[in-house]
Amino acid sequence: MGNILIIAGIVVIVILLIMVALYVSMILRIRAVSRKVYKYKAEKNLLNKNVLIIYQPSKHQTTYKIVENIKEVLNAKGYGYFIHTLTEDVENYGEYEKVIFVAPVYFGEIHLEFLKKVMNCKIDNLIMIYNGLNKESNKEDEFVERHIKKYSKIKLYSEDIERVKKFIDGEVK
């Protein structure tokens, strides 16, 4: 009877170790997905009043779809735009009426290294747009609030990205 309990205990411990290993490997894969850099489309259409749009490309190109919606609003309001992903150096952020930052949220997080690049630029009048299935993470909000005083934000689910039009319409006068 004692040997059966020992064998059962060992089996339970082995099963628990396997479950922990699988969980850790899943978390590591999730982090790798959120750090992957996808192809992007840089675009310029500069006019008298311009907005800089910095976006992080996403797996299903949802962030670019958001950028497309933003472009519609800017065109209707007579604004030009410069779209890029911080892979190029952009100087003179002060030349832009607004800077719009669009980032995907993967598993409750945005790519913090990408966000830190934005913060290092010392941008005023920043508009932040997050998009994803789990958009309730506050890690990035705490980081931003420490570094930028004047900004506005919206967090969108993937299926309601059209809401960005009304938000941008109110933010860009």
FENSUL-V64407 format. One record per backbone hydrogen bond with DSSP energy under -1.0 kcal/mol. CO is the residue of the C=O (numbers start at 0). NH is the residue of the N-H. E is the energy in kcal/mol with one decimal. If there is no record, write none. Layout:
BEGIN
CO:NH:E
CO:NH:E
END
This chain:
BEGIN
0:4:-1.7
1:5:-2.0
2:6:-2.6
3:7:-2.6
4:8:-2.4
5:9:-2.4
6:10:-2.4
7:11:-2.3
8:12:-2.3
9:13:-2.6
10:14:-2.5
11:15:-2.5
12:16:-2.5
13:17:-2.3
14:18:-2.3
15:19:-2.4
16:20:-2.4
17:21:-2.4
18:22:-2.3
19:23:-2.6
20:24:-2.4
21:25:-2.1
22:26:-2.3
23:27:-2.3
24:28:-2.1
25:29:-2.3
26:30:-2.4
27:31:-1.9
28:32:-2.0
29:33:-1.9
42:82:-3.3
44:80:-1.7
48:79:-3.4
49:96:-2.8
50:81:-1.9
51:99:-3.2
52:83:-2.4
53:101:-2.8
57:60:-1.5
60:64:-1.7
61:65:-2.0
62:66:-2.1
63:67:-2.4
64:68:-1.8
65:69:-2.3
66:70:-2.7
67:71:-1.7
68:72:-1.6
69:73:-2.6
70:74:-2.9
71:75:-2.0
72:76:-1.6
73:78:-2.9
74:77:-1.0
79:50:-1.7
80:44:-2.7
81:52:-3.1
82:42:-1.8
83:54:-2.1
91:94:-1.9
92:95:-1.6
97:51:-2.3
98:126:-2.8
99:53:-3.4
100:128:-3.1
101:55:-2.5
102:130:-1.7
105:108:-1.3
108:105:-3.0
109:111:-1.1
110:114:-2.0
111:115:-2.7
112:116:-1.5
113:117:-1.5
114:118:-2.4
115:119:-2.1
117:120:-1.2
118:121:-1.5
124:98:-1.7
125:151:-1.9
126:100:-3.5
127:153:-1.9
128:102:-2.6
129:155:-3.2
130:104:-3.4
137:141:-2.4
138:142:-1.7
139:143:-2.7
140:144:-2.7
141:145:-1.3
143:147:-3.0
149:125:-1.4
151:127:-3.2
153:129:-2.3
155:131:-2.0
156:159:-1.7
159:162:-1.5
160:163:-1.7
161:164:-1.6
162:166:-1.8
163:167:-3.0
164:168:-2.5
165:169:-1.7
166:170:-1.5
167:171:-2.8
END
